[in-house]
């Protein structure tokens, strides 16, 4: 009886005083759960995702349960042609669009809509950011601009979570106003 008890005591002492004690293990486990180890050269701010968008939201199946509150993208070409901006292009809408542009779009597209924002001038982004003042951009329909803002495109990420449909309409009005004032 004395021998097994002595074995348990020795094993306990070795476990608590040894190089890998349970206390260290708990500290390491807690640290691994609370502090994620990301490499310093790759994080969400400096990495560039070169994957194209995975696709558009498809219309729900006829047998599915209806979901309210989600904007669903059907045929892209039909949407671009049929979309009419419900927000009148008045001074208030353009001002709201300018404010939203300054917060959301300016980092990439720049203050002058020329694609020379801080993201591009940092020279960490590999793909050129398009100017919104060119003839090609002016020829795009309001639906195309709205769709790119809300759902993203080949390189531009989706801003549907950050920009409401009303704000997207105001952004379209602001971009159109600036394109008329300063064409490139």
Secondary structure by P-SEA (a helix, b strand, c coil): caaaaaaaaaaaaaaaaccccaaaaaaaaaaaaccccccccccccccccccccccccccccccccccccbbbbccaaaaaaaccccccccaaaaaaaaaaaaccccccccccccccccccccccccbbbbbccccccccccaaaaaaaaaccccccccccccccaaaaaaaaaaaaaaaaaccc
